[in-house]
Amino acid sequence: MSRLVRFNTRIGFKAVHEVSDSRVGDYGHMLVWGGIGTRMDAIVEELLIKWCTRFKFRN
């Protein structure tokens, strides 16, 4: 697992699909998403609730 995937998993993203060049069915994904790698999704509202308390604005 790459360093970027580990980081994004830790902050709340979930791996949805692993795109590689070894499967013919992944060529469409590579054309749309720009290459091989891991597609990850997250619910933005949940991430905001989880992380907003960590980042407070100071004036």
Secondary structure, 3 states (H helix, E strand, C coil): CCHHHHHHHHHCCEEEEEECCCCHHHHHHHHHHCCCEEEEECCHHHHHHHHHCCCCCCC
